[in-house]
Amino acid sequence: MAVPAPPVHTGCAGWSLPRESWPAFPETGTHLQRYAGRFKAAEINSSFYRPHQPATYERWAGSVPPGFRFSVKLPKTITHEKRLRDCDGLLHAFLAQVSGLGDKLGCLLVQLPPSLAFEANTASAFFRRLRAQHAGPVALEPRHLTWFTPQVDATLAKWRVGRVLADPVRHDAGRAPGGWPGLVYVRLHGSPRVYYASYDSATLQALALKLRESAGGGANVWCIFDNTAAGAAVGNALDLQALLGG
């Protein structure tokens, strides 16, 4: 018997479909509906720049099939302007907005600015507030070197927060996911040219093996392609999905 494909949430940042990929998707429907005809996950990055009404999230949720899940990036007002401090009102408002996704909300993504160093009290206070309002998966993409230590991983694990493996890798300690092992979240921005470059077949094959291993170990696994500037993300995601047996 064939071995079932592991439950890896494979998709792209956004759901734009380059014209050369159209034959792989349904011919009718909105961009999101067509995208969801092949993929079961998408990352919403626009929430980083501006708020969306709950009705907008409800419309998106209603456009996708039952097994589809969204990951939503926290606003930059929380991560980059407030830098995780004194943001209770902003956090509450954001969570109220994304509640429009209902059970289609699969993960929250917290991307930090490169200048934001780890500070134990600030991090713990922020995740305590977040966990008081949200029990679902949370992925953290830190970029300052101080976040990549065993001590920080232990703090993240306490709050059930997975540390993102982001490519290109900024620090050697970031070559593997960290934090809470129950969530593995990979973000691929394109390498060597960020946001533009496509990944070759050997890289995708190696990635598929690692993702399959993580999923087989019981982790909630996400792989999002953010090399969208020239449309490479969709092709890479389709290729990875095929390698995973999806």
N, C-alpha and C positions, 0 to 999 in steps of 0.2 A: 504494500500500500504506500501511496505517496505520503511524505511527511508534510503536515499542514504548515503553511507559511507562518512565521512568527508574527505577533501583533505589533509590527513596527509602524508608527505613524509617519508615513513618508509624504512629503509635499514641498511646497514652495512658500516663500515670503510673498504673500499676495496671490492672486489668481489670474493674472494677466497671461494670455496665451499667444505666443508668437505665431505668426501666420504659418510658418513652416511646420508647426506642430499640430495644426488644426485637424489633419486627417486622423490623428490618434484620439480625438475627442468627439462626443456627440455633435451633430451639426446644428441643433436648435437649442434655444434657451439663452439665458444671460451668461456672461463670462463665468460667473460662479457656478451656475448650474452645469455648464459644460465641463468646467474644471472638476467638479465633484462627480462627474460621470466616470472619471478615471482614478482620482485620488481620494483619500479618506481623511486628509488633514491639510490645514493651511495655517499660516502664521499671519496674524493681523498686525502690521507695523504702523499703520496710519494712526492708531490710538496713541502712539508715542508723541505725535505732533499736534493732535487736536482731539477733543472729546467727540464721541458719537452718542446720539440719543439712544435710549433703550430700544426704541422702535426700529432703529437701523439694525441693531444686533438681532432683534427678533426677525426682521426680514431676511437677514443672512441665514439665520438658523432654519427658517422655513424654506430656504432654497436648496438645502442639502439633504441627502438621505439619512436615515436614523443612525448609522454607524459613523458618520462624519464627525470630526472634532476640530475645534479651533484652538489655537494658542494665541493669546493676546498680550502684546507688550505694554507694560506700565507706562504712563505718561512721563515725559521728560521733566515736567514740573515737579514730580516726586523724586526722580532719580538724579537729574542733572542740576535742577535749580535748588530744590530743598535739600538734596543730597541725603535723602532718607530721614531727615530731621523735621520735626514740627509739621508733619504732613497728614495728620489724622483726617482732616476734612477732605483733602484731595483724594486720599485713599478710599474713604467711604463713598465719595461721589463716583469714583472710577468703578468700584465694585458694584454699585447700584446700576451703572450703565451696562456693564458686561453681563449682569444678571439676565438681560434680555436674550442671551444665548441659551439659557436653560441648561439642559443636559448636553448640549453641543459644546459647552465650554470645557475644553480638555486640559488646558494648562495656562498658567500665567508666566510671562517672561519678564524678568527684572534685569535690564541691561544697564550697567553702571558706567560712568565716564572714566576714561583712563587715569584721570587725576585723583579719583576717589580711593584713598587708602583704607584698609580695614581698620576699624576701631570697634573693639568688642562691645562696648556699651551701646553705641549707636546701632550696630547691626542687630544685636539681640533685642533692643527696644523696638526696632522696626519690624522684625519678623514676629515678635510677640503681638504687635498690633495687627499685623496682617493675618496671623493665624487665629486671632480672636474673631475675625470676620470671614475667613475663607479656609476651608479644610481641604481643598483640592490640590492637585499637583502644582508645584512652583519651581521654576528653573531660574537660576541666577547666572548671568554672564558678567563676571567681574573682569576688569582689564588691568588693574594695578597689581604689581608683583606681590604685594603683601597679602593678597587673598589666597595665594596658592601655597598653603602650608597645611600640615596634618592637623594643627590646632584649629585652623579655620574650618577645615573639612568636618571636624568633630562638632563645631558650632552649627554648621549648616545641617548636619545629620540630625542634630537635636530638634531642629525646626522642620525636618523633612523637606529640605530644599536641595535639589540637585544642582551641582555646578556644571555649567555648560562646557562642552568641548567645542571650541570655536576655531575654525580654520580661516585664514592663516593663524598659526599658534604664536602667541606673543611671548610666552615664557615656557621653558622646558617642562615645568611642573604642570602645565596645562595641556600636555599631550594626551591626557586621558581624562574622562569625566571624573568628577569628585563630589564631595558632599554626601547627601543621602543616596545610597546605592539603589533605592527603590525607583529612582527616576534617572534615566540616561537621556540627555538632550544634546544633540549634535547640530551645530549651525555651520554651514559651509558657504563662505562668502566669495569663493573663487580664489585660485592661486595659480600662477604668481600675480596676476593682475586682479586685484580685489574688485568684486562685483561684476567682472566681465569674463574672466577665464572659465573655461569648461574643465571638468575633471575627466581624466582618461579612464579607460576601461580597467586597467590594473588597479588604480586607486579605488574605483567603485567596487571591484571584486573584493579587495581587502576590507573595505568598509562594510560590505554586506556580511562578511564572515563575523566581524566584530559585533555588528548589530544583532545578528542572529544569535550569537552566543549570549549577549546581554538579555535578549528577550527570552531565550530558553532558560535563563536563570531566574526568571520571574520579574524582571524590571519592566517598568513602563517606559518604552523606548520611542523617542522622536528623532527624526532626521529631516531637517529643513534646509533647503537650498536657497541661498540669498544672492546667488550670482545672477541677478535678474537684469542687469543693465543692457545686455545684448541678447537676452532670451535663453541663455544657457541653462538656467535653473530647471525649466520644464523638461528638457531632454535628459539632463542628468537624473532627475527624479524618476522619469519613466524607465530609464536604464536600471537604476537601483531597484525600483519596484519589480522589474523583471527578474533581476538577480535574486531577490528575496522570494520569488515565486508568486508574487501578487498579480 
